Amino acid sequence: MRAGDLVAIHGEYESGSTLGFYLRRSDIHIVEGRSSNLWYGSFFPDAPPIFETPASFAAKWPGSQRIFLWQAVSLPDAPKPLTNLPGPMYVLATGGGKEILSNQPNR
């Protein structure tokens, strides 16, 4: 993983919040995650531009920036996994009902 790579959590931030801690990143994007504790503040004019819709995220997917997507695939109350992103999808890791996808293969 490199500094310019985009990291995203699909669903509520709380479900993958440890990513920010362990990756030491404060710029993790959230796809379909305007809910719970983040909902109210996510609409403030000075909120960071990290909240993505499936359409805005899909527009980024085929670009040259490497993207990592963390998502639950078999956990209760998780949104339906994003499976129809434009371009290739590479499964980098799976476990515990979760997976990490990328728009580029492992280097």
HUQUIWO-V699236 format. One record per helix or strand. SS is the DSSP state (hx for helix, st for strand). FROM is the first residue (numbers start at 0). LEN is the number of residues. Records with the same first field share a line. If there is no record, write none. Layout:
SS->FROM-LEN + FROM-LEN
This chain:
st->5-5 + 28-3 + 50-2 + 66-6 + 89-6 + 97-5
hx->12-4 + 17-6 + 35-7 + 53-8
